[in-house]
Amino acid sequence: MSVSDPLSYDPTKNRRSALEHGVAELHARIHDPDCRGIRASLRRCGRPEDAFLSPGFGVAAGVLRPVLNSRNVEIASIAIVLSEIDRDLGENLGQRAAACGVSYARVLALMSTESPGLFLRLLRSLLQQLRIGKSTSVGAPITDIADHVACWRSKDGRDRLRGHTLAAFAIAGGLPAKT
């Protein structure tokens, strides 16, 4: 695929590929058994601003800044969320939520919020329902979630992701049955 050939160039695909690589690298670093303190420091952060002084933020900024044109708040938010996820399950957030039996009301509340801070809190809460089987490990699509967090400050980004996630949730059977 060449950038000089406009018919074969898809900037969203290139961005997604770079995001996948950066997020996978950051997730691996956060979950490195030799660096457990990084993950712990990020999980203790209540707000993205709290992460700025944690060792995890330096790692996240080093990995994500070349990939994303995001502010420090988005980078810190992505690092916080990735610290909550034990295993990458490369599907869509809506599909994963439906597969784990997350309620429609909970997904709708997450997708309806305008505030990035509230979105982060609701997302972290929802992640606790995305357990793998009966274990305590959380499995979620890390690239899709990182994309949600990075785009949530933009109205266009929120609107695009809302439609994408809610449609995937509905298609995967997450809507309540009509009685």
ABEGO torsion letter per residue (X at the ends): XBAABAAABBAAAAAAAAAAAAAAAAAAAAABAAAAAAAAAAAABABAAAAAABAAAAAAAAAAAAABBBBAAAAAAAAAAAAABABBBABBAAAAAAAAGBBAAAAAAAAABABAAAAAAAAAAAAAAABBEABABBBBBAAAAAAAAAAAABAAAAAAAAAAAAAAAAAAGABBBBX
